[in-house]
Amino acid sequence: MSIAFKDYYATLGVARDASADDIKKSFRKLARKHHPDVAKDKATAEEKFKEINEAYEVLGDPEKRTKYDHLGTNGSQPEGGPPTPGEQGGSEQEFHFGGTGFSDFFEQYFSGGSRYGFPHEGAGSSEGHARPGTPRPRRGSDIEGDILVTLEDAMHGTQRPISLQMLNRQTGQADTRTFQVRIPPGATDGRRIRLAGQGEPGHGGGPAGDLFLRVRHAAHPDFSSREADILHELDLAPWEAVLGAEVVVATLDGSIKLRIPAGAENGRKMRVRGRGLPKGKTERGDFFVVLNVVLPPAANDEERALWEKLRDTSTFQPRSARPPQPTTP
């Protein structure tokens, strides 16, 4: 089955030589516009949001971006690309997922899972006694893939319909199965969800392998995750950092009022306990607000006069009092 090349730069609307900052800005703008929670046409927005996330998953990671750039524009396999089925344990099956939020192109080149079966530990061993001349029962291979989960779904939990197509690479015959996958509340990034018996069928009467789906948190324009903790970068004006302020901050489950103390430094982390992802039956992770002091744009005459007055009256010295010594040519 041929796999269509994905132009991630076109998806994010940036040039191939765009800076990492430009890629991040474009992602945030598009993600806010197409986030399913705010768009009117939720079905269309959800598909667009997944495409944007997949593109940012690759272009927002320097290592993945370098690998992607080596692919060119035709999807030719780079050095160190996906292994052949023989290298994966001899499986004749190729697997294609539907509903996981990732394309076959991503699954082939950038997924942590596998589009081919992985033999289970102990696979190939006999189960029971086979008659002479008959193949021994052998357990089917396990299958691994990624599933894109929004932070909102990770917070509250959800059910997702997933399809799995098993293509026999020798005969060309395909078998497709569809089933519901339960994403539990508090599903952290990297967590593996096991679906017992949904992997490759067994051989000679052996049991089927398992399907493992690795949770990948969808990039969010306002939040990021670290285990069960949620992080939010809050922009502040210089006078808010100096004088202090009360700011309303959105979280994944409602807004909170946060008091910014006077003299808050850029990069400071403020912790709000128990407002992260569910963590066990009764606990939750924390919500961290990272302060980011932003300079205002070019000042008009009145604003410039105020900055000059501040400069002339302030005793603050950001650098050492000892001036640097001039160097002699």
C-alpha positions as a Markdown table, in Angstrom:
| # | Residue | x | y | z |
|---|---|---|---|---|
| 1 | Met | 0.0 | 0.0 | 0.0 |
| 2 | Ser | 1.5 | 3.3 | -1.1 |
| 3 | Ile | 1.6 | 6.0 | 1.6 |
| 4 | Ala | 1.0 | 9.7 | 0.6 |
| 5 | Phe | 3.6 | 12.2 | 1.5 |
| 6 | Lys | 2.5 | 14.9 | 4.0 |
| 7 | Asp | 3.7 | 18.5 | 3.4 |
| 8 | Tyr | 3.8 | 19.6 | 7.0 |
| 9 | Tyr | 5.2 | 23.1 | 6.1 |
| 10 | Ala | 2.1 | 23.7 | 4.0 |
| 11 | Thr | -0.1 | 22.5 | 6.8 |
| 12 | Leu | 1.3 | 25.1 | 9.2 |
| 13 | Gly | 1.6 | 27.7 | 6.5 |
| 14 | Val | 5.3 | 28.4 | 6.9 |
| 15 | Ala | 8.3 | 28.3 | 4.6 |
| 16 | Arg | 10.8 | 25.4 | 4.8 |
| 17 | Asp | 13.4 | 27.7 | 6.3 |
| 18 | Ala | 11.1 | 29.0 | 8.9 |
| 19 | Ser | 12.5 | 29.5 | 12.4 |
| 20 | Ala | 11.4 | 27.4 | 15.4 |
| 21 | Asp | 9.8 | 30.4 | 16.8 |
| 22 | Asp | 7.8 | 31.1 | 13.6 |
| 23 | Ile | 6.7 | 27.5 | 13.5 |
| 24 | Lys | 5.5 | 27.7 | 17.1 |
| 25 | Lys | 3.6 | 30.9 | 16.5 |
| 26 | Ser | 1.9 | 29.5 | 13.4 |
| 27 | Phe | 0.9 | 26.4 | 15.3 |
| 28 | Arg | -0.6 | 28.3 | 18.2 |
| 29 | Lys | -2.6 | 30.6 | 15.8 |
| 30 | Leu | -4.0 | 27.7 | 13.8 |
| 31 | Ala | -4.6 | 25.5 | 16.9 |
| 32 | Arg | -6.7 | 28.3 | 18.5 |
| 33 | Lys | -8.7 | 28.8 | 15.3 |
| 34 | His | -9.4 | 25.1 | 14.7 |
| 35 | His | -9.6 | 23.7 | 18.3 |
| 36 | Pro | -12.8 | 21.6 | 18.4 |
| 37 | Asp | -14.0 | 23.2 | 21.6 |
| 38 | Val | -14.3 | 26.7 | 20.0 |
| 39 | Ala | -15.0 | 25.9 | 16.3 |
| 40 | Lys | -18.6 | 25.9 | 15.1 |
| 41 | Asp | -18.1 | 23.0 | 12.7 |
| 42 | Lys | -16.6 | 20.6 | 15.2 |
| 43 | Ala | -16.2 | 17.6 | 12.8 |
| 44 | Thr | -14.2 | 19.6 | 10.3 |
| 45 | Ala | -12.2 | 21.4 | 13.0 |
| 46 | Glu | -11.3 | 18.2 | 14.7 |
| 47 | Glu | -9.7 | 16.8 | 11.5 |
| 48 | Lys | -7.9 | 20.1 | 10.8 |
| 49 | Phe | -6.7 | 20.1 | 14.5 |
| 50 | Lys | -5.3 | 16.6 | 14.1 |
| 51 | Glu | -3.4 | 17.6 | 10.9 |
| 52 | Ile | -2.0 | 20.7 | 12.6 |
| 53 | Asn | -0.9 | 18.7 | 15.6 |
| 54 | Glu | 0.8 | 16.0 | 13.5 |
| 55 | Ala | 2.7 | 18.7 | 11.5 |
| 56 | Tyr | 3.8 | 20.4 | 14.7 |
| 57 | Glu | 4.7 | 17.1 | 16.3 |
| 58 | Val | 7.3 | 16.7 | 13.6 |
| 59 | Leu | 8.4 | 20.3 | 12.8 |
| 60 | Gly | 8.4 | 21.4 | 16.4 |
| 61 | Asp | 11.0 | 18.7 | 17.3 |
| 62 | Pro | 14.5 | 19.5 | 15.9 |
| 63 | Glu | 15.4 | 15.8 | 15.4 |
| 64 | Lys | 12.2 | 14.9 | 13.7 |
| 65 | Arg | 12.3 | 18.0 | 11.5 |
| 66 | Thr | 15.8 | 17.1 | 10.3 |
| 67 | Lys | 14.7 | 13.6 | 9.5 |
| 68 | Tyr | 11.6 | 15.0 | 7.7 |
| 69 | Asp | 13.7 | 17.4 | 5.6 |
| 70 | His | 15.9 | 14.5 | 4.5 |
| 71 | Leu | 12.7 | 12.9 | 3.0 |
| 72 | Gly | 12.5 | 15.5 | 0.4 |
| 73 | Thr | 9.1 | 16.1 | -1.2 |
| 74 | Asn | 8.3 | 12.6 | -2.4 |
| 75 | Gly | 8.5 | 10.6 | 0.8 |
| 76 | Ser | 11.6 | 8.6 | -0.2 |
| 77 | Gln | 12.8 | 6.6 | 2.8 |
| 78 | Pro | 15.7 | 8.1 | 4.7 |
| 79 | Glu | 18.6 | 6.3 | 6.2 |
| 80 | Gly | 17.4 | 4.6 | 9.4 |
| 81 | Gly | 13.8 | 4.5 | 8.1 |
| 82 | Pro | 11.2 | 1.9 | 9.0 |
| 83 | Pro | 12.6 | -1.7 | 8.9 |
| 84 | Thr | 11.3 | -4.4 | 6.6 |
| 85 | Pro | 8.9 | -7.0 | 7.9 |
| 86 | Gly | 11.8 | -9.6 | 8.1 |
| 87 | Glu | 13.6 | -7.3 | 10.5 |
| 88 | Gln | 10.5 | -7.1 | 12.6 |
| 89 | Gly | 10.5 | -10.8 | 13.3 |
| 90 | Gly | 9.2 | -12.1 | 10.0 |
| 91 | Ser | 5.6 | -11.0 | 10.2 |
| 92 | Glu | 3.8 | -11.1 | 6.8 |
| 93 | Gln | 1.2 | -8.6 | 8.1 |
| 94 | Glu | 1.3 | -4.8 | 7.7 |
| 95 | Phe | -1.0 | -2.8 | 9.9 |
| 96 | His | -2.8 | 0.5 | 9.2 |
| 97 | Phe | -4.7 | 2.4 | 11.9 |
| 98 | Gly | -7.7 | 4.6 | 11.6 |
| 99 | Gly | -9.1 | 7.0 | 14.2 |
| 100 | Thr | -5.8 | 7.4 | 16.1 |
| 101 | Gly | -5.3 | 10.9 | 15.0 |
| 102 | Phe | -2.1 | 10.1 | 13.1 |
| 103 | Ser | -1.7 | 9.4 | 9.4 |
| 104 | Asp | 0.0 | 6.4 | 7.9 |
| 105 | Phe | 2.9 | 8.7 | 6.8 |
| 106 | Phe | 3.5 | 9.7 | 10.4 |
| 107 | Glu | 3.1 | 6.1 | 11.7 |
| 108 | Gln | 5.8 | 4.9 | 9.2 |
| 109 | Tyr | 8.5 | 7.5 | 9.8 |
| 110 | Phe | 7.9 | 9.2 | 13.1 |
| 111 | Ser | 5.8 | 6.9 | 15.4 |
| 112 | Gly | 7.2 | 5.2 | 18.4 |
| 113 | Gly | 5.1 | 2.2 | 17.5 |
| 114 | Ser | 5.2 | -0.2 | 14.6 |
| 115 | Arg | 3.3 | -0.8 | 11.4 |
| 116 | Tyr | 4.5 | -4.4 | 11.6 |
| 117 | Gly | 3.9 | -7.0 | 14.3 |
| 118 | Phe | 6.4 | -7.5 | 17.1 |
| 119 | Pro | 6.7 | -11.1 | 18.3 |
| 120 | His | 5.6 | -11.5 | 21.9 |
| 121 | Glu | 8.2 | -12.7 | 24.4 |
| 122 | Gly | 8.1 | -16.5 | 24.1 |
| 123 | Ala | 6.4 | -16.4 | 20.7 |
| 124 | Gly | 7.1 | -19.5 | 18.6 |
| 125 | Ser | 7.0 | -21.8 | 21.5 |
| 126 | Ser | 4.5 | -24.7 | 21.4 |
| 127 | Glu | 1.2 | -24.5 | 23.2 |
| 128 | Gly | 0.0 | -28.0 | 23.9 |
| 129 | His | 1.2 | -31.0 | 21.8 |
| 130 | Ala | 0.9 | -30.8 | 18.1 |
| 131 | Arg | 0.6 | -33.9 | 16.0 |
| 132 | Pro | 3.5 | -34.9 | 13.8 |
| 133 | Gly | 3.4 | -33.1 | 10.5 |
| 134 | Thr | 1.1 | -30.3 | 11.8 |
| 135 | Pro | 2.3 | -26.8 | 12.6 |
| 136 | Arg | 2.7 | -26.0 | 16.3 |
| 137 | Pro | 0.4 | -23.4 | 17.7 |
| 138 | Arg | 2.1 | -20.0 | 17.8 |
| 139 | Arg | 0.9 | -16.8 | 19.4 |
| 140 | Gly | 0.3 | -13.8 | 17.1 |
| 141 | Ser | 2.6 | -10.8 | 17.2 |
| 142 | Asp | 1.8 | -7.7 | 19.3 |
| 143 | Ile | 1.0 | -4.5 | 17.5 |
| 144 | Glu | 2.0 | -1.0 | 18.7 |
| 145 | Gly | 0.8 | 2.4 | 17.6 |
| 146 | Asp | 0.2 | 5.9 | 18.8 |
| 147 | Ile | -3.1 | 7.6 | 19.7 |
| 148 | Leu | -3.5 | 11.3 | 19.7 |
| 149 | Val | -5.3 | 12.5 | 22.9 |
| 150 | Thr | -6.2 | 16.1 | 23.6 |
| 151 | Leu | -5.5 | 17.4 | 27.1 |
| 152 | Glu | -9.2 | 17.9 | 27.6 |
| 153 | Asp | -9.8 | 14.2 | 26.9 |
| 154 | Ala | -6.9 | 13.3 | 29.1 |
| 155 | Met | -8.6 | 15.3 | 31.9 |
| 156 | His | -12.1 | 13.8 | 31.7 |
| 157 | Gly | -11.5 | 10.5 | 29.8 |
| 158 | Thr | -13.3 | 9.5 | 26.7 |
| 159 | Gln | -14.0 | 6.6 | 24.3 |
| 160 | Arg | -12.7 | 6.5 | 20.8 |
| 161 | Pro | -13.6 | 4.3 | 17.8 |
| 162 | Ile | -10.4 | 2.9 | 16.3 |
| 163 | Ser | -10.0 | 0.8 | 13.2 |
| 164 | Leu | -7.1 | -1.6 | 12.5 |
| 165 | Gln | -6.5 | -3.0 | 9.0 |
| 166 | Met | -4.3 | -6.0 | 8.7 |
| 167 | Leu | -2.8 | -6.3 | 5.2 |
| 168 | Asn | -1.2 | -9.6 | 4.1 |
| 169 | Arg | 1.9 | -8.4 | 2.2 |
| 170 | Gln | 2.0 | -11.6 | 0.1 |
| 171 | Thr | -1.6 | -12.1 | -0.9 |
| 172 | Gly | -2.7 | -8.4 | -0.7 |
| 173 | Gln | -5.8 | -9.5 | 1.3 |
| 174 | Ala | -6.9 | -7.1 | 4.0 |
| 175 | Asp | -9.0 | -7.6 | 7.1 |
| 176 | Thr | -10.4 | -4.6 | 9.0 |
| 177 | Arg | -11.6 | -4.5 | 12.6 |
| 178 | Thr | -13.2 | -1.7 | 14.5 |
| 179 | Phe | -13.5 | -1.4 | 18.2 |
| 180 | Gln | -13.9 | 1.2 | 21.0 |
| 181 | Val | -10.8 | 2.3 | 23.0 |
| 182 | Arg | -11.3 | 3.7 | 26.5 |
| 183 | Ile | -9.0 | 6.7 | 27.3 |
| 184 | Pro | -9.1 | 6.8 | 31.1 |
| 185 | Pro | -9.1 | 10.1 | 33.0 |
| 186 | Gly | -5.5 | 11.1 | 33.7 |
| 187 | Ala | -4.0 | 9.3 | 30.8 |
| 188 | Thr | -0.4 | 10.7 | 30.8 |
| 189 | Asp | 1.7 | 11.2 | 27.7 |
| 190 | Gly | 3.5 | 8.0 | 26.9 |
| 191 | Arg | 1.1 | 5.7 | 28.7 |
| 192 | Arg | 0.4 | 2.5 | 26.9 |
| 193 | Ile | -3.2 | 1.2 | 26.6 |
| 194 | Arg | -3.4 | -2.5 | 26.2 |
| 195 | Leu | -6.2 | -4.2 | 24.2 |
| 196 | Ala | -5.8 | -7.9 | 24.9 |
| 197 | Gly | -6.2 | -10.2 | 21.9 |
| 198 | Gln | -6.6 | -7.4 | 19.3 |
| 199 | Gly | -3.1 | -7.9 | 17.8 |
| 200 | Glu | -2.1 | -10.3 | 15.0 |
| 201 | Pro | -4.1 | -13.5 | 14.8 |
| 202 | Gly | -2.4 | -16.6 | 16.2 |
| 203 | His | -1.0 | -19.4 | 13.9 |
| 204 | Gly | -1.9 | -23.0 | 14.0 |
| 205 | Gly | -4.6 | -22.4 | 16.6 |
| 206 | Gly | -2.5 | -20.2 | 18.8 |
| 207 | Pro | -3.9 | -17.1 | 20.6 |
| 208 | Ala | -3.9 | -13.7 | 19.1 |
| 209 | Gly | -1.3 | -11.1 | 20.2 |
| 210 | Asp | -2.2 | -7.8 | 21.9 |
| 211 | Leu | -2.6 | -4.3 | 20.6 |
| 212 | Phe | -0.8 | -1.5 | 22.5 |
| 213 | Leu | -1.7 | 2.2 | 21.8 |
| 214 | Arg | 0.7 | 4.7 | 23.2 |
| 215 | Val | -0.9 | 8.0 | 24.4 |
| 216 | Arg | 0.5 | 11.1 | 22.7 |
| 217 | His | -0.8 | 14.4 | 24.2 |
| 218 | Ala | -1.9 | 16.7 | 21.4 |
| 219 | Ala | 0.0 | 20.0 | 21.5 |
| 220 | His | -2.2 | 22.7 | 23.0 |
| 221 | Pro | -1.9 | 26.4 | 22.2 |
| 222 | Asp | -2.0 | 27.4 | 25.9 |
| 223 | Phe | -1.0 | 24.3 | 27.9 |
| 224 | Ser | 1.6 | 21.6 | 28.0 |
| 225 | Ser | 1.9 | 18.5 | 30.2 |
| 226 | Arg | 4.6 | 16.9 | 32.3 |
| 227 | Glu | 3.3 | 13.6 | 33.8 |
| 228 | Ala | 0.1 | 14.6 | 35.6 |
| 229 | Asp | 1.1 | 18.3 | 35.9 |
| 230 | Ile | -0.2 | 21.0 | 33.5 |
| 231 | Leu | 2.0 | 24.0 | 32.6 |
| 232 | His | 0.8 | 27.4 | 31.3 |
| 233 | Glu | 2.9 | 30.3 | 30.2 |
| 234 | Leu | 1.4 | 33.6 | 31.3 |
| 235 | Asp | 2.4 | 36.8 | 29.6 |
| 236 | Leu | 2.8 | 39.9 | 31.9 |
| 237 | Ala | 3.4 | 43.5 | 31.2 |
| 238 | Pro | 6.5 | 44.9 | 32.9 |
| 239 | Trp | 4.4 | 47.0 | 35.4 |
| 240 | Glu | 2.4 | 43.9 | 36.4 |
| 241 | Ala | 5.6 | 42.1 | 37.2 |
| 242 | Val | 6.9 | 45.2 | 39.2 |
| 243 | Leu | 3.8 | 46.2 | 41.0 |
| 244 | Gly | 2.0 | 42.9 | 41.2 |
| 245 | Ala | -1.5 | 42.1 | 39.8 |
| 246 | Glu | -4.5 | 39.8 | 40.0 |
| 247 | Val | -5.0 | 37.9 | 36.8 |
| 248 | Val | -7.7 | 35.5 | 35.7 |
| 249 | Val | -6.1 | 32.3 | 34.3 |
| 250 | Ala | -7.8 | 29.6 | 32.3 |
| 251 | Thr | -7.2 | 26.0 | 33.3 |
| 252 | Leu | -8.5 | 22.8 | 31.7 |
| 253 | Asp | -11.5 | 22.8 | 34.0 |
| 254 | Gly | -12.4 | 26.4 | 34.7 |
| 255 | Ser | -10.7 | 29.7 | 35.4 |
| 256 | Ile | -8.8 | 30.7 | 38.6 |
| 257 | Lys | -7.8 | 34.0 | 40.0 |
| 258 | Leu | -4.1 | 34.2 | 40.5 |
| 259 | Arg | -2.3 | 36.9 | 42.5 |
| 260 | Ile | 1.0 | 37.9 | 41.0 |
| 261 | Pro | 3.3 | 39.2 | 43.8 |
| 262 | Ala | 5.2 | 42.5 | 43.3 |
| 263 | Gly | 8.7 | 42.0 | 42.0 |
| 264 | Ala | 7.8 | 38.8 | 40.1 |
| 265 | Glu | 10.8 | 37.7 | 38.0 |
| 266 | Asn | 10.6 | 36.5 | 34.5 |
| 267 | Gly | 10.5 | 32.7 | 34.3 |
| 268 | Arg | 9.2 | 32.2 | 37.8 |
| 269 | Lys | 6.9 | 29.2 | 38.3 |
| 270 | Met | 3.8 | 29.6 | 40.4 |
| 271 | Arg | 2.2 | 26.4 | 41.6 |
| 272 | Val | -1.6 | 25.8 | 42.0 |
| 273 | Arg | -2.0 | 22.5 | 43.7 |
| 274 | Gly | -4.5 | 19.9 | 42.6 |
| 275 | Arg | -5.5 | 21.6 | 39.2 |
| 276 | Gly | -3.6 | 19.2 | 36.9 |
| 277 | Leu | -4.6 | 15.9 | 35.5 |
| 278 | Pro | -6.3 | 13.2 | 37.6 |
| 279 | Lys | -3.7 | 11.1 | 39.4 |
| 280 | Gly | -5.1 | 7.9 | 40.9 |
| 281 | Lys | -8.6 | 7.8 | 42.2 |
| 282 | Thr | -8.6 | 10.9 | 44.4 |
| 283 | Glu | -5.5 | 12.9 | 43.7 |
| 284 | Arg | -4.6 | 15.3 | 40.9 |
| 285 | Gly | -1.4 | 16.7 | 39.5 |
| 286 | Asp | -0.6 | 20.4 | 39.9 |
| 287 | Phe | -1.0 | 23.4 | 37.6 |
| 288 | Phe | 2.1 | 25.5 | 37.1 |
| 289 | Val | 2.0 | 29.1 | 35.8 |
| 290 | Val | 5.3 | 30.2 | 34.2 |
| 291 | Leu | 5.6 | 34.0 | 34.2 |
| 292 | Asn | 6.8 | 35.6 | 30.9 |
| 293 | Val | 7.4 | 39.3 | 31.1 |
| 294 | Val | 6.7 | 40.8 | 27.7 |
| 295 | Leu | 8.0 | 44.2 | 26.5 |
| 296 | Pro | 5.4 | 46.5 | 25.0 |
| 297 | Pro | 5.6 | 47.4 | 21.3 |
| 298 | Ala | 7.3 | 50.6 | 20.1 |
| 299 | Ala | 6.2 | 53.5 | 22.4 |
| 300 | Asn | 4.4 | 56.6 | 21.2 |
| 301 | Asp | 5.7 | 60.0 | 22.4 |
| 302 | Glu | 3.7 | 60.0 | 25.6 |
| 303 | Glu | 4.8 | 56.5 | 26.6 |
| 304 | Arg | 8.4 | 57.2 | 25.6 |
| 305 | Ala | 8.4 | 60.2 | 27.9 |
| 306 | Leu | 7.2 | 58.0 | 30.8 |
| 307 | Trp | 10.0 | 55.4 | 30.1 |
| 308 | Glu | 12.6 | 58.2 | 30.0 |
| 309 | Lys | 11.3 | 59.6 | 33.3 |
| 310 | Leu | 11.5 | 56.1 | 34.8 |
| 311 | Arg | 15.1 | 55.8 | 33.5 |
| 312 | Asp | 16.1 | 59.1 | 35.0 |
| 313 | Thr | 14.5 | 58.6 | 38.4 |
| 314 | Ser | 15.1 | 54.8 | 39.0 |
| 315 | Thr | 18.1 | 53.7 | 41.0 |
| 316 | Phe | 17.9 | 50.2 | 39.6 |
| 317 | Gln | 21.2 | 48.9 | 38.1 |
| 318 | Pro | 20.7 | 45.7 | 36.0 |
| 319 | Arg | 24.5 | 45.4 | 35.4 |
| 320 | Ser | 27.5 | 45.5 | 37.6 |
| 321 | Ala | 28.3 | 49.0 | 39.0 |
| 322 | Arg | 31.9 | 48.6 | 37.8 |
| 323 | Pro | 32.0 | 49.6 | 34.1 |
| 324 | Pro | 33.9 | 47.4 | 31.7 |
| 325 | Gln | 37.5 | 48.4 | 31.0 |
| 326 | Pro | 38.1 | 49.5 | 27.4 |
| 327 | Thr | 40.5 | 47.3 | 25.4 |
| 328 | Thr | 43.5 | 48.8 | 23.7 |
| 329 | Pro | 43.9 | 47.9 | 20.0 |
